[in-house]
Amino acid sequence: DTVVFSSKVTAGSFSFFTDGSTRGVAGSVYPQDIDGDGIDEVIFAGIETAPNTPETYSNTRVFVFGWRNGVFQDITAQWLPGTSNEVEGVGDIGFGDFNGDGLLDAYLSATTDIQSPVDAFALMNRGGWFERVNLGENMEEHGVSIGDVNADGYDDVFASGYHAPFFFLLGGPTGLTRVTLSGYDPVSDEWHSNYNGFGSDSIFGDFLNDGTLTMVVVDGLAGGSKADTELFEIRFAGGMPVALAKRFTLPLPILASPEWEQQGITNSHDVRVENFDFNRDGLPDLLVMSRAWLDAEGNWPNISAVQFLENRGGGQFADVTAARLVGYDHASVASYRPTFDDFNHDGLTDIFLGESNFEGENNSHTVLIQQPDGTFIDTGRDAFNQLLSPNENGAIGNILRGPNGQHYFVWREHLYGDPQTTIYLVGMDVERATGTATTIPPCDVETASTLDLADFSLHVPYVPVDGTYFDVNFVETNPQDNRIEWRLASARISGTAVPLGCDTTAVFNGTQLSLTGIALEDGAQALPGTLIANLSVRLAGNQILLDLIDYAWKR
């Protein structure tokens, strides 16, 4: 599949600050249909970047963009009139109906990333505008999860972070009410640590498949390791939550494994966890988004991972990442706000990941395209990289659903020294390769065999001519000595299958497609299964060349 964009449009600009600060803002981009019309609005929020101090920290503002008369634009004045968009620091946003009026509200978590207390806020939806409600002071609220904890029909909030004691914000007719966890469960006469709930993010779900709501926390401390992923029961007394009781420790995050430790990664910072039934068996599975912990010099390595944890029932989860995720580029920053949608219109849910890069290439926006067999292929990094401006701007974006079901990619950029943040928008689509290429018999090879490449799809735009593409199929020619060599067997140009001869060359409009074969090496004697290859395309004179980036085998 191929990610394609329309022309870039400037949607508007603003300053996150009221005091003229020109520092960067760390924060995600939040697409959400807040007015219930089936079209996403987008909320921009965050915190002034560290290093910082409580004395020099600048409070931030929240902005809302949406569609008016077919134009994507700043609609903050409608949704947050006057100065009601002025907050302090927002670490994450959670959406739910907190007062049962059928309208979508929002919780803005309280953090500055510098251990300084600030106020948390609820944005209560009054039907076309938000009322900002101050919920009181807290600090280091890193992630927000939403669910009906006490089964009373109102959405509730838990903000995970690094400051105990922890509390629930319970929804009700008047909105959210804070209920602090004591740690004592009078029903079982047990004490549970006030640090249960400590972590970077949490998620609710019926993870035990018994009709009860439980909670998973990542980056937890209850097990003694910052890398722990833990499952908690919520204990009640008198109808109120009083404690989190640890039940299970889940598999170690990928970047906390011995394999990564050998590469100098000391620990895993697991920034987000999502409830996602990726194997479609009715049990809630988990995705854990992680980044490598600080190195010896105090810098954040440009390394990330996505972990697929499959729910096996009874609180048992298995790490099935190797079988589910194909071609993930670890040289990237972990996504703090993944988006789930069917981006290529095949009926399967895909995953968008996006985050800012401040060093090296802007390589942290991609779409994990779900395949019919349940695998997810890392797709479109190069396309996003080419679209975004230089990475020192900290460009960060997300995908929204616009009018007529069209997907759009929206992002913000901020030049250091400039108080303004600019918002850009492009139409986005993920084109699917169609049809079946004609395979010709192998040439000059007596014992050659053809692998099952039914799931292999290479869909490469032909750069000089818009709307033209070719698909290719490869045939094994020399499976020996731990080397598998391939030659081009056929190509499809604009939907027409073109058989190729043994010179593996196709001619189109006088331009030669130079595809003379790709050699793959592996230490194993046999590599049965299906090849999934990631390649890049480049122009060299009048030739289009394919370079092998990486490959994986589906056994």
Secondary structure, 3 states (H helix, E strand, C coil): CEEEECCCEEEEEECCCCCCCCCCEECCEEEECCCCCCCCEEEECCEECCCCCCCCCCCCECEEEEEECCEEEECHHHHCCCCCCECCCEEEEEEECCCCCCCCEEEEEECCCCCCCEEEEEEEECCCCEEEEEEEEECCEEEEEEECCCCCCCCEEEEEECCCCCEEEECCCCCCEEEECCCEECCCCEECCCCCCECCEEEEECCCCCCCCEEEEEEECCCCCCCEEEEEEEEEECCEEEEEEEEEECCCCHHHCHHHHCCCCCCEEEEEEEECCCCCCCCCCEEEEEEECCCCCCCCCCCEEEEEEEEEECCEEEECHHHHEECCCCCCCCCCCCEEECCCCCCCCEEEEECCCCCCCCCCEEEEEECCCCCEEEECHHHHHHHCCCHHHCCEEEEEECHHHCEEEEEEEECCCCCCEEEEEEEEEEECCCCCCCCCCCCCCCCCCCCCCCCCCCEEECCCCCCCEEEEEEEECCCECCEEEEEEEEEEECCEEEECCCCCEEEECCEEEECCCEEEECCCCCCCCEEEEEEEEEEECCEEEEEEEEEEEEC
